[in-house]
Amino acid sequence: MKNTALTNVHQALGAKMVPFAGYNMPVQYEGVTIEHHTVRNDVGVFDVSHMGEFIVSGPKALELIQKVSANDASKLVIGRAQYSYLPNETGGIVDDLLIYKIKDEQYLLVVNASNIEKDWNHISKYNDSIGADLRDLSDDYSLLAIQGPKAVEAMQSLTDIDLSAIKYYHFEVAAFAKAEHVIISATGYTGSGGFEIYCKNSEVEQIWNSVLEAGKSYGIKPIGLAARDTLRLEMGFCLYGNDIDDTTSPIEAGLGWVTKFTKDFINSEHLADQKENGVHRKLVGFTMDEKAIPRGGYNITDPEGNPIGMVTSGTMSPSLNVGLGLGYVPSSLGIPDSKIYIQIRKKLVPATVVKLPFYKS
């Protein structure tokens, strides 16, 4: 079990620690609901240093990224980031990721913790014939997510950069909390605004302490992975391993918007055919018509109880006070207001397909 550079800090704060993607991670501090509302209404800070970071550089960097990722990285300029995914050769998804253009011929790829080795091997396989410079910095860097509507105001004292001027999916490399050359990125996984801070392991404890001190008068709290999950689910954001994986089509999963057929990439012909001719099932969001909590793995059925799909993620929404989830259903049921049923033990509980996101700020 790996630790992040802040594991001892979380334990001292009384966090409940759990194994997650091979790391010892804080799942909660005060409780999921309190932490969830803190991010929705004020500001919270997450340690997400388990995420992986690869640097791709050199004259062949863009060629490699264009080959292995579905979005069009040629559209990136320095200071911009994009959401993308790595398609596999069989119609599924190796991982979803963020791609940052740091400078000319240098990109940062941020990948999921559980997939670091798999992603590295996959990208390296294609790099054998391309020859970009590829480095894995995952063990050397930490990542903090400072999320919530008060994040800009609460963190402004820690940097000379005007945080309010950093647009969504843009970033700056600047001093932050007395650490030099920190990536301050207007990205996140919560839908409530804020930043992600990439720094060296040796700097992260000082930054963490400074963030909590600067945010004290704004109600900042440390936030665990459980609230991160409820926050992302209210936004309908996919979680790798739950809603998307090696067997799920990105077109079925609603990732057509980051699939750019203006270039050649792994399995692009097959995915273009799916986009052109349609798919048999779709990932949808749904809310429960009665008080009930859908869980990942529950069957989605027709009115007679015949299985037609499966819940991939589900929870009781702290913001909306309703059970909600994501799951794959036949494409004919993929339109809002369609009726489906969730099998919870021996009961079929009615649910309604809704347009994402569930939570609208």
MOSULVEN-V65594 format. One record per backbone hydrogen bond with DSSP energy under -0.5 kcal/mol. CO is the residue of the C=O (numbers start at 1). NH is the residue of the N-H. E is the energy in kcal/mol with one decimal. If there is no record, write none. Layout:
CO,NH,E + CO,NH,E
This chain:
2,24,-2.8 + 4,7,-1.5 + 6,10,-2.3 + 7,11,-2.2 + 8,12,-2.1 + 9,13,-1.5 + 10,15,-2.4 + 11,14,-1.3 + 15,17,-0.7 + 16,27,-3.0 + 16,28,-1.0 + 18,25,-2.9 + 20,23,-2.0 + 22,2,-2.9 + 23,20,-3.1 + 23,25,-0.9 + 25,18,-2.9 + 25,27,-0.6 + 26,225,-2.2 + 27,226,-2.2 + 27,227,-0.5 + 28,16,-3.0 + 31,35,-2.3 + 32,36,-2.8 + 33,37,-2.4 + 34,38,-1.9 + 35,39,-1.7 + 36,40,-2.2 + 37,41,-2.5 + 38,42,-2.6 + 39,149,-0.6 + 42,150,-2.5 + 43,221,-0.8 + 44,147,-2.4 + 45,223,-2.6 + 46,48,-0.8 + 46,145,-2.1 + 48,51,-1.7 + 52,111,-2.2 + 53,137,-2.6 + 53,138,-0.6 + 54,56,-0.5 + 54,109,-3.1 + 55,57,-0.5 + 55,135,-2.5 + 56,107,-3.0 + 57,133,-2.7 + 58,61,-1.9 + 60,64,-2.1 + 61,65,-2.2 + 62,66,-2.8 + 63,67,-1.6 + 64,68,-2.2 + 65,69,-2.0 + 67,266,-2.2 + 70,260,-2.5 + 71,73,-1.0 + 72,75,-1.5 + 73,76,-1.3 + 77,80,-1.8 + 79,171,-2.1 + 80,101,-2.2 + 82,99,-2.5 + 84,97,-2.3 + 85,70,-1.9 + 85,87,-0.7 + 86,94,-3.3 + 86,95,-0.9 + 88,91,-0.7 + 92,88,-2.2 + 95,86,-3.1 + 96,112,-0.5 + 97,84,-2.5 + 98,110,-2.6 + 99,82,-2.0 + 100,102,-0.9 + 100,108,-2.3 + 101,79,-2.0 + 103,106,-2.1 + 105,58,-2.0 + 106,102,-1.6 + 106,103,-1.5 + 107,56,-2.6 + 108,100,-2.8 + 109,54,-2.6 + 109,111,-0.6 + 110,98,-1.8 + 111,52,-2.6 + 112,115,-1.5 + 113,116,-1.1 + 115,119,-3.5 + 116,120,-2.4 + 117,121,-2.4 + 118,122,-2.3 + 119,123,-3.0 + 120,124,-2.6 + 121,125,-1.9 + 122,126,-1.2 + 123,127,-1.9 + 124,128,-1.2 + 126,129,-0.8 + 127,131,-2.6 + 132,134,-0.7 + 133,57,-2.6 + 135,55,-2.7 + 135,137,-0.7 + 137,140,-1.8 + 137,141,-1.2 + 140,201,-2.1 + 142,199,-2.1 + 143,48,-2.5 + 144,146,-0.6 + 144,197,-3.4 + 145,46,-2.6 + 145,147,-0.7 + 146,195,-3.1 + 147,44,-2.8 + 148,151,-1.8 + 150,154,-2.7 + 151,155,-2.0 + 152,156,-1.1 + 155,158,-2.1 + 156,159,-1.4 + 158,177,-2.5 + 161,163,-1.1 + 162,165,-1.5 + 163,166,-1.4 + 165,167,-0.8 + 167,170,-1.8 + 169,81,-2.5 + 170,186,-2.7 + 172,174,-0.6 + 172,184,-3.2 + 174,182,-2.7 + 176,179,-1.9 + 179,176,-2.5 + 182,174,-2.5 + 182,184,-0.7 + 183,185,-0.7 + 183,198,-2.1 + 184,172,-2.0 + 185,187,-2.1 + 185,196,-2.4 + 186,169,-2.6 + 193,148,-2.1 + 195,146,-2.6 + 196,185,-2.7 + 196,198,-0.5 + 197,144,-2.3 + 197,199,-0.5 + 198,183,-1.8 + 199,142,-3.2 + 200,203,-1.7 + 200,204,-1.0 + 201,204,-0.6 + 201,205,-0.5 + 203,207,-2.0 + 204,208,-3.1 + 205,209,-2.4 + 206,210,-2.2 + 207,211,-2.8 + 208,212,-2.2 + 209,213,-2.0 + 210,214,-3.0 + 211,215,-2.0 + 213,216,-1.1 + 215,218,-1.6 + 215,220,-2.0 + 216,219,-1.5 + 221,45,-2.1 + 224,228,-1.4 + 225,229,-1.7 + 226,230,-1.8 + 227,231,-2.6 + 228,232,-2.1 + 229,233,-2.1 + 230,234,-1.9 + 231,235,-0.8 + 232,236,-0.5 + 232,237,-2.3 + 233,236,-1.1 + 234,358,-1.1 + 234,359,-2.6 + 239,242,-1.9 + 239,243,-2.2 + 239,244,-1.0 + 244,241,-3.2 + 245,93,-2.1 + 245,248,-0.9 + 249,253,-2.0 + 250,255,-3.2 + 251,254,-1.2 + 252,283,-2.6 + 255,258,-1.4 + 256,259,-1.7 + 258,260,-0.6 + 259,261,-0.7 + 260,263,-0.7 + 263,265,-0.5 + 265,268,-2.2 + 267,271,-1.9 + 268,272,-2.5 + 269,273,-1.8 + 270,274,-1.9 + 271,275,-2.5 + 272,276,-2.2 + 273,277,-2.8 + 274,278,-2.1 + 280,331,-2.2 + 282,284,-0.6 + 282,329,-2.4 + 284,327,-1.9 + 285,354,-2.4 + 286,325,-2.2 + 287,352,-2.7 + 290,292,-1.0 + 292,294,-0.6 + 295,298,-2.1 + 298,311,-3.0 + 299,343,-2.6 + 300,308,-3.5 + 300,309,-1.5 + 301,341,-1.5 + 302,305,-2.0 + 306,302,-1.8 + 309,300,-2.5 + 310,328,-1.5 + 311,297,-3.1 + 313,326,-2.7 + 315,317,-0.7 + 315,324,-2.6 + 317,321,-2.1 + 322,317,-2.8 + 323,288,-2.8 + 324,315,-2.4 + 325,286,-2.3 + 326,312,-2.7 + 326,313,-1.5 + 327,284,-3.0 + 328,310,-0.8 + 329,282,-2.7 + 330,333,-2.4 + 331,334,-1.8 + 335,338,-1.6 + 338,353,-2.7 + 340,351,-2.7 + 341,301,-3.1 + 341,343,-0.5 + 342,344,-0.9 + 342,349,-2.7 + 343,345,-0.7 + 344,347,-2.0 + 347,344,-2.6 + 347,349,-0.7 + 348,350,-0.5 + 349,342,-2.8 + 350,289,-2.6 + 350,290,-0.6 + 351,340,-2.3 + 352,287,-2.3 + 353,337,-3.5 + 354,285,-0.7 + 359,361,-0.5
